[in-house]
Amino acid sequence: MTDLKSESSDLSELDEGALRGPGFTWHRLLGSWRTAGIAIPFAILFITLSISSGPFLHTTNLINILDQQASTLCIAAAGTLVLITGGIDLSVGATYGLATVVAGQIAAHHSPVLAIVAGIGVGLLVGLVNGLIRTIFKINPLITTLAMSFVIGGLALKVSAGNLIVLSPTGGFFKFANAQFLTVPSAVWITLFVIVVLGLLLSRTTFGRYMVASGGNEEAARLAGVRVNLVRVIAFTLSGGAAGLGGVIDISRLLSAQAASGGNTLSFTVLAGIVVGGTSIAGGEGSVWRTGLGVLFIALIGNGIDLLGIDPLYQNIVLGAILLVAVGLDSWARSRRR
């Protein structure tokens, strides 16, 4: 009887909360400690760098930061959805690497459009496989995606034969990420589009509320009629597709790619940006736009260290400390909620 009452209570709470309209107010937004937790440090860091470094506020520097972080922002935005639904995707770095070599090989011999579609398609396929393994076989998502990262990395080496892929800057593929609009590279505009679309999907649609419900209270979500497994498969698929898009953006920007180059670092940076942005590591809480601030916050630390001539060793130390604080605050908030 107690269990039945508990389930009924969870269901009632879900119906009145996660499955209800967003109920947006500025007071609610600004009053969120998670919002303040990233917005205030970001503003402080931005102001500090503006004062301490002359080149920081130059338009060229700011656009370069956005351009260099375009792929990471795309991947982190979609990765936020996975974390919110109660999962984690550690295969995004390997998926990104596979997409770069697949898109590069095709761009070298076929049309740019086919290369772009193939790169994103590879990412979507990997994400779908991750989601299906997670939901059908009930394997822990951390183990699932970690194992998949090794499989994907091997495939990337096979596709590229371990060679560096170099493309010509005269081809149409180069324009995908480097075309200028209002002096801003197209990679930045693509990233902005992805963040806006995924942000609206999460905060303004019923499916977005299903994502939050699936990660916040899986059993209550099922009782409310949410197809939790389908929601999670879609979240993983979007994450894989974003990793594929990120790979296409970067090989278009840099015109070179090599399998297994920086995949683990990218996965860590993406996860760090998501968590620093206030998304709960336990699921059920998060925001795409806060993730964007989290990624840019980490990027500003690196940029500031470069501009101020500080030993780059301190970047990893600072980033690790920030990540520990973010996870600690999330754990504290969840314990208080209980």
C-alpha positions in Angstrom: 0.0 0.0 0.0 2.8 2.4 0.9 4.5 1.7 -2.5 1.3 2.3 -4.3 0.8 5.7 -2.5 4.4 6.6 -3.3 3.9 5.8 -7.0 0.7 7.8 -7.1 2.5 10.7 -5.4 5.3 10.5 -8.0 2.8 10.4 -10.8 0.8 13.3 -9.5 4.0 15.3 -9.1 5.1 14.5 -12.7 1.7 15.3 -14.1 1.6 18.7 -12.3 5.3 19.5 -13.0 7.3 17.9 -15.8 4.4 17.2 -18.1 2.8 20.6 -17.5 3.6 23.7 -19.6 6.9 25.4 -18.9 5.3 28.2 -16.8 8.1 30.6 -17.8 8.8 33.7 -15.8 11.8 36.0 -15.7 11.8 35.8 -11.9 12.0 32.0 -12.1 14.8 32.1 -14.7 16.9 34.7 -12.8 16.2 33.2 -9.5 17.6 29.8 -10.4 20.8 29.0 -8.6 22.0 27.0 -11.5 21.6 30.0 -13.8 23.4 32.2 -11.4 26.1 29.5 -10.9 27.3 29.9 -14.5 26.1 33.3 -15.5 27.8 35.2 -12.6 31.3 33.5 -13.0 31.1 33.9 -16.7 30.4 37.6 -16.4 33.2 38.0 -13.8 35.7 36.2 -16.0 34.7 38.2 -19.1 35.0 41.5 -17.3 38.3 40.5 -15.7 39.8 39.5 -19.1 38.5 42.7 -20.7 40.4 44.7 -18.1 43.5 42.7 -17.9 44.1 41.9 -21.6 43.9 44.5 -24.3 43.4 42.1 -27.3 40.7 40.1 -25.5 37.8 42.5 -26.5 39.0 42.7 -30.2 36.3 41.5 -32.5 38.8 39.1 -34.2 39.6 37.4 -30.9 35.9 37.0 -29.8 34.9 35.6 -33.2 37.9 33.3 -33.2 36.8 31.9 -29.8 33.3 31.2 -31.2 34.6 29.8 -34.4 37.0 27.4 -32.6 34.3 26.3 -30.2 31.7 25.8 -32.8 31.9 22.0 -33.0 32.2 21.6 -29.2 29.1 23.8 -28.6 27.1 21.7 -31.1 28.1 18.5 -29.5 27.6 19.7 -25.9 24.2 21.1 -26.7 22.9 17.7 -27.8 24.9 15.9 -25.1 22.9 18.0 -22.6 19.8 16.1 -23.7 21.4 12.8 -23.1 22.4 13.8 -19.6 19.0 15.2 -18.8 17.4 11.9 -19.7 19.6 10.0 -17.3 22.4 8.9 -19.6 25.9 9.9 -20.6 27.7 9.8 -23.9 31.4 9.3 -23.8 31.6 8.2 -27.4 31.1 11.7 -28.9 34.9 12.2 -29.3 35.3 9.0 -31.3 32.1 9.7 -33.3 33.5 13.1 -34.1 36.7 11.5 -35.3 34.9 9.0 -37.5 32.7 11.7 -39.0 35.8 13.8 -39.9 37.5 11.0 -41.8 34.4 9.8 -43.5 33.4 13.3 -44.6 37.1 14.0 -45.6 37.4 10.9 -47.7 34.1 11.6 -49.5 34.9 15.3 -50.0 38.2 14.4 -51.6 36.5 12.3 -54.3 32.8 13.3 -54.5 30.5 16.2 -53.9 30.7 18.4 -50.8 27.0 17.8 -50.1 27.4 14.1 -50.0 30.4 14.5 -47.7 28.3 16.6 -45.3 25.3 14.3 -45.3 27.6 11.2 -44.8 29.4 12.8 -41.9 26.2 13.7 -40.1 24.6 10.4 -41.1 27.5 8.4 -39.5 27.0 10.3 -36.3 23.2 9.7 -36.3 23.8 6.0 -36.8 26.3 5.7 -34.0 23.9 7.6 -31.7 21.1 5.3 -32.6 23.2 2.2 -31.9 24.2 3.7 -28.6 20.6 4.3 -27.7 19.4 0.9 -28.7 22.1 -0.9 -26.8 21.3 1.3 -23.7 17.6 0.6 -23.8 17.3 -2.9 -25.1 20.2 -4.6 -23.2 19.9 -2.2 -20.2 23.7 -1.7 -20.2 25.0 1.2 -18.1 25.3 4.1 -20.6 28.8 5.0 -19.3 30.0 1.5 -20.2 28.0 1.4 -23.4 29.4 4.6 -24.8 32.9 3.9 -23.5 33.0 0.6 -25.3 31.5 2.1 -28.4 34.2 4.7 -28.4 36.9 2.0 -28.9 34.8 0.3 -31.7 34.3 3.7 -33.5 37.9 4.6 -33.1 38.9 1.4 -34.7 36.5 2.0 -37.6 37.9 5.5 -38.1 41.5 4.1 -38.3 40.2 1.6 -40.9 38.5 4.2 -43.0 41.5 6.5 -43.0 44.1 3.7 -43.1 45.8 5.7 -40.3 46.7 8.5 -42.7 46.2 12.2 -42.4 43.5 13.4 -44.7 44.2 16.8 -46.4 41.7 18.7 -48.5 42.1 21.5 -51.0 41.0 25.0 -49.8 39.6 25.7 -53.3 36.8 23.1 -53.0 33.2 23.8 -52.1 33.5 21.8 -49.0 35.6 24.5 -47.5 32.7 27.0 -47.7 30.5 24.9 -45.4 32.2 26.2 -42.2 34.1 29.2 -43.6 31.7 31.2 -45.6 31.3 34.7 -44.1 28.0 36.4 -43.2 28.2 39.7 -41.4 31.9 39.0 -41.0 31.0 35.9 -38.9 32.0 32.4 -40.2 29.2 30.1 -41.2 30.4 27.6 -38.5 29.2 30.0 -35.8 25.8 30.5 -37.5 25.3 26.8 -37.8 26.2 26.4 -34.1 23.8 29.1 -33.1 21.0 27.4 -35.1 21.7 24.1 -33.4 21.6 25.6 -29.9 18.4 27.5 -30.6 16.6 24.5 -32.0 17.7 22.1 -29.3 17.0 24.8 -26.6 13.5 25.3 -27.9 13.0 21.5 -28.2 13.9 21.1 -24.5 12.2 24.1 -23.0 9.2 24.6 -25.2 7.9 21.2 -26.4 6.1 18.3 -24.8 9.0 16.0 -25.9 11.4 18.2 -24.0 9.3 17.8 -20.8 9.4 14.1 -21.5 13.2 14.2 -21.5 13.2 15.9 -18.1 10.7 13.5 -16.7 12.6 10.5 -18.0 15.7 11.6 -16.2 14.1 13.0 -13.1 11.9 10.0 -12.2 11.8 7.1 -14.7 9.1 5.1 -13.0 6.8 8.0 -12.6 7.4 8.9 -16.2 6.4 5.4 -17.3 3.3 5.5 -15.2 2.4 8.8 -16.8 2.6 7.2 -20.3 6.0 8.5 -21.3 7.9 6.1 -23.6 11.1 6.5 -21.7 13.1 4.1 -23.9 12.1 6.0 -27.1 12.9 9.3 -25.5 16.4 8.1 -24.6 17.1 6.6 -28.0 16.2 9.9 -29.6 18.4 11.8 -27.2 21.4 9.5 -28.0 20.7 9.8 -31.7 20.7 13.6 -31.6 23.9 13.4 -29.6 25.6 11.3 -32.2 24.2 13.5 -35.0 25.7 16.6 -33.3 29.0 14.8 -33.0 28.9 14.0 -36.7 28.0 17.6 -37.5 30.9 18.8 -35.3 33.3 16.6 -37.2 32.1 17.9 -40.5 32.4 21.5 -39.3 36.0 21.0 -38.1 37.3 19.3 -41.2 35.7 22.0 -43.3 37.4 24.6 -41.1 40.8 23.0 -40.9 40.8 21.0 -44.2 42.6 18.1 -42.5 41.7 15.2 -40.2 43.2 12.1 -38.7 41.5 9.3 -36.8 41.8 9.2 -33.0 43.2 12.7 -32.8 41.9 14.3 -29.6 38.8 12.3 -29.2 39.1 11.7 -25.5 40.0 15.3 -24.8 36.9 16.4 -26.8 34.6 14.0 -24.8 36.0 15.4 -21.5 35.6 19.0 -22.6 32.1 18.4 -23.8 31.1 16.7 -20.5 32.8 19.4 -18.5 31.0 22.2 -20.3 27.6 20.5 -19.7 28.2 19.9 -16.0 29.8 23.4 -15.5 26.7 24.8 -17.2 24.5 23.4 -14.4 23.1 20.2 -15.9 22.7 17.5 -13.2 24.9 14.5 -13.6 22.0 12.4 -12.2 19.6 13.6 -14.9 16.3 15.4 -14.8 17.7 19.0 -14.7 19.6 21.0 -17.3 19.5 23.7 -19.9 21.0 24.0 -23.4 21.8 27.7 -23.2 23.5 27.2 -19.9 25.6 24.5 -21.4 26.6 27.0 -24.1 27.8 29.3 -21.4 29.6 26.5 -19.7 31.6 25.6 -22.8 32.4 29.2 -23.5 33.4 29.7 -19.9 36.0 26.9 -20.3 37.1 28.5 -23.6 37.6 31.9 -22.0 39.8 30.4 -19.4 42.1 28.9 -22.1 42.0 32.1 -24.1 42.8 34.2 -21.1 45.7 32.0 -20.1 47.1 32.4 -23.7 46.7 36.1 -23.8 48.1 36.7 -20.3 51.1 34.4 -20.9 50.3 32.1 -18.0 51.7 28.6 -18.0 49.1 26.4 -19.8 49.5 23.7 -17.1 47.3 25.8 -14.9 44.4 25.5 -17.3 43.9 21.8 -16.5 44.3 22.4 -12.8 41.6 25.2 -12.9 39.3 23.2 -15.1 39.5 20.1 -12.8 38.8 22.2 -9.7 35.8 23.9 -11.4 34.4 20.6 -12.5 34.7 19.2 -8.9 32.9 22.2 -7.6 30.1 21.9 -10.2 29.5 18.3 -9.4 29.7 18.9 -5.7 27.1 21.7 -5.9 24.8 19.4 -7.9 25.1 16.6 -5.4 24.4 19.1 -2.6 21.4 20.5 -4.3 19.9 17.0 -4.9 20.5 16.0 -1.3 18.7 19.1 -0.1 15.8 18.4 -2.4 15.3 15.0 -0.7 
